[in-house]
Structures are given as structure tokens and as C-alpha cells.
Amino acid sequence: MIPRKIFFTKGVGVHKHYLQSFELALRNAGIEKANIVNVSSIFPPNAEVISKEQGVKYVKPGAITFCVIARNSTNEPNRLIAASIGAAIPADKGTYGYLSEHHPNGETEDKAGDYAEDLAATMLASTLGLEFDPDKAWDERKQEFMMSGKIVKTRNITQSAQGNKYGLWTSVVAVAVLVTDQMIADYAAMQEAAQANSENLVKEDAPKDSALKNSIKKPFSLARSVFGRKKEQQPKPA
């Protein structure tokens, strides 16, 4: 079972209970209705990256949904937390890429995102046999990776937040959701069922509409008939 599509999402939640804050973060990310199974960090060969708006349509309530997820939580006021997923996609779509998870404390969103992206790209570069200097800044190595022609794209999705000032639990998540053939087939079946149901409702309403039109026409027809007879009964002027 190799996923055919993938989408990225993120969220933040705040609540007095730790678990509820995590659930609210998933809700903010749009995937709270899924039964999430955390998997390791491989970007599937030939997988298509789609938008969150497209992706959440495939997530059915209660469905087992495979995700690479980074999460972080704190109840320390003003504590800076982040969760980030980095992705490195090879130029050869038939080759697998990498997804990385990073969940730091005290890092800004940009710093956490760069680290996660760097981590994924470094893992892919080593797999592809690219030579690089790990001590160079990420921006320099990113340019070298792109110039090699073997890595086509790197990216990250990152959610950061400061701990609630009143000490409530604050949770952040960053997620790469893997969309399987089964999820795609289930969504297609659901769309077909909705279309069939809509067509049946139209058919059922058609006789009602016809009857309503006839009921409206009858009083007008009767009025015209009565008015016509009255005109015929009027005496002609001498």
C-alpha cells in the first residue's frame, strides 16, 4: 500500500486539559475526525502533493489515516514552542524522498522550519550520494542540492505558539497526511452516492411541481371561463 497523494497541514489548540488542547490543534488542522496512525518519514515515490483544501475531503470520520506528525505542548506561560515537518522531494519521481519531524522549544517558526527542511534534505542527499559540507549554512547547502539536479524541491510546514499566559495547555501540530488508494476510492464512492441521491430527489419532486402548477392554473382557467360567460349574457345595446 503506497500512498498516491500527500498534503500538509498544521494547527494550534489551547485548553486547560493537555489532551483537549491536542485535539483542538488537530481540529484547527482539519484532521480531528481521523484515527491517526503515526508512520516513519518517507515521501512516497510518485506521490502528488495536493492542497489542504483538497486533502481534507479524503479524510472520513473514524478512518485509519497514516500521518507523519510533529507535535509539542506546554503549560508554561509564554514558553515558545514549535512543531515542524520538513520535506525533500527528488527530481526522479520514481525515487522516494524524505519527511522529517522537528518539535523544539525556544525556536522561532522560521528557525524551526529551516531546521526541519535541512534535516529532510540532508537525509535525501546522503541517500542519493551527493557530497556536501555539513558545516555550511543551510542556505548554501540548499543551493548546492538544487544545482545537483537530483533534488527538485524542499519545503516545510511549521506551527509555533507561545504558552498561554494563564498557564493553560498550548499544543501545536504539523502534519503530512498520506492519502491512500482506499481513501481516494471511498471519496469517489461517496460523491457518486451523493449525486445519485440528488438525482432521485429531483425525480421525486418533478410530479409535485407538476401538480402544483396545475393547481395554480385551475383557478385562473375557471375565472376566465366565468368571465367569458358573463360577457356573453350581457344584452347588446339597442
N, C-alpha and C positions, 0 to 999 in steps of 0.2 A: 504494500500500500504506500505509494509515493504521492504526496500532495501535488496538485496541479496548480494551485493558486496560493498566494500568501498576502496578508495585509497587516499593517502596523497600526497600533492604537495605544493610547495612554490615558491615565486618569488619576484623580486625587479625591480622597474622601476624608471627612472629619467627623468623629463621633466619640462619645465617652467610653465606648467599648472598642477594644482593639479589632475584634473580628468584624464588627459592624462597619468600622472605618475602612477596612479592606474591601468589604462588599460594596460600599459606596464608591470606592475607587474603581472597582470593576464596572459598576453601573455607569459611572462617568465615562469609562472607556467603551461602553456599549456592549459588553460581553457578560454581564452578570447572570444571564439566564442559562449559560453553558455550564456543563460539568467539565471543568478544565483538567487536562492531563498535561503535566509539565514534561517536556521532552528535551533532549540534548540539542546542541547548537549547529545543525547542518541545514544550509539553504538548499532545498531540493533541486536536482537538475531539471532544467526546462520549466521551472515554476514561474508563473506570471505574477508580477506584483500588481495588485489592484488597490483601489482606494478603500478607506474605512467604510464609506457610504455604500459601496458595492459589497464589501466583505461581510458586514453585519447581516445582510439579507440571507446569507448561508447558515447563520448560527440559529439553530432551532432550540426552543426551550427544552432543557434536560439532555441535549445531545452531548455525547462524548466528543470533546473538542481539544485537539492537540495544539499546544502553545509552547513557545519559548518565552518565559516570563521573568522579568526582573521586578523585585518589589522591595519596599523599605517602609519602615514605620517608626514613629517616635511619639512620646507623650511629654517630651522635654520642651518647654516653651522656647520658641524662636530658634530651635535647632534646625539647621539646614540639611535636608535630605534629598536624595535623588534616586531615580531608577532609570536605567538606560539600556536599550537594545541597539547593538551595532550590527551592520550587515556589510558583507563584502561579496560581490557578485562577479564571477569570472566572465571573460569575454566569450568563451566557449560555453554556450548554454547547456550543452550536454554534460558539463562538468559541475560537480557540486561546489557550493560556496560555503560561507561561514556566517553564523549568527553568534553574537556574544552578549553576555549579561553583565551589567555593572550596577552596583547598588551602594553608593558611597554616602558618607556623612561629611558635611562641611565643604562640599564641592558645588560650584555653580552649575547651572544647566548646561552651559556651553562646555565647561571643562569636563563634566561627566560624559557628555555626548561625544566629545573628541576622543576621550579615552576608550569608550566602547567601540567606536568606529575604528580606531587604531588597532585595538585588540583583534577585531574580526579580520581586518586587512592583513595584519601580521601573520595570523594563522593561515590564511589563504596563500599568502606569498611564500611561506615556508613549504606548504604543500605543493605549490607549483614550481618550486626550485629556484625562486627568484633570490638573488643576492641583495642584501641591504644592510645598512648600518643601524642597529637598534638604538644607538645613542643619538641619532639625528632626531630633530624635531619632527612631529607628526606631519606638518605641512610639507616638509621636504620629502619625507618618505612617500607621502601620498602622491606627490607629483611624479616621483620615480616609478611608483607602481602603475600609474596611469600611462606613463610613457613606455612601459614594457609591452603594452598591448595585450597583456594576459588578464588584467583586472579591469573590468569595464566600468564598475561603479561601486562606491562605498557610500554608506548613509547611516544615520542614527535617528532614533526617536527617543526623546528623553522627557521625563516629568520630574520637576523639582518642586519643593514646597518648604515653607518654614513651619516648625512646630507651632500648634495653636497656643496663643498667649495665655489661655486659661488652663492649659495642661490637658486638653482633650487629645485623644489619639488622632494623629495625622498619618495617613497611608498614601503612598504613591506607587503606581504600577506603570510599566512599559511592556508591551506585549507584541510578539509576532505570532499571528494566528495562521495555522496551516489548514488550508481548505482542501479536503479530500474529495475523491470522486463520489463517494456516498453522499456527502453534504451537497454537492452540485446536483446529483440526481434527485435528492429529496426536495430541493428547492424547485427544480423543474416540475416535479410531480405536483407540488403544492400550487404552482402557478397554473398548471393545466386544470386542476380541480377547481380553482377559483374562477377560471374562465368558463368552464362547463357550468358551474353554478350560476354565473352571471347570465349565460345564455338561457338557462332554464327559467330564471326569474323573468326574463324578457318575454319568453313564450307564454308563461303563466299570466303575465299582465296584459297581453295582447287582447284576449277576449273581454277582459274587464274594461279596457279602454274603448273597445268597440261598443259594448253595452252602454257605457257612459255617454258616448257620442249620440247613440240612438235615442237615449232617454232625454237628451237635451234637444234633439231635433223634433221630437213628437209634439211638445207644447207649441213650438213655432209653427209647425205644419197645421196643427189644429186651429191656431189663431188665424192663420191665413185663410183656412177653409171657411171659418165662421164669418170673417170679414168679407169674403167674396160673396157668400150667400146673402148677407145683409145688403150689399150693394145691388145685387140682382133684384131684391124685393122692394127697393125704393121705387115709387111711382115716377114715371117720366114726366117732365114738365109739359104743360099744355102748350 
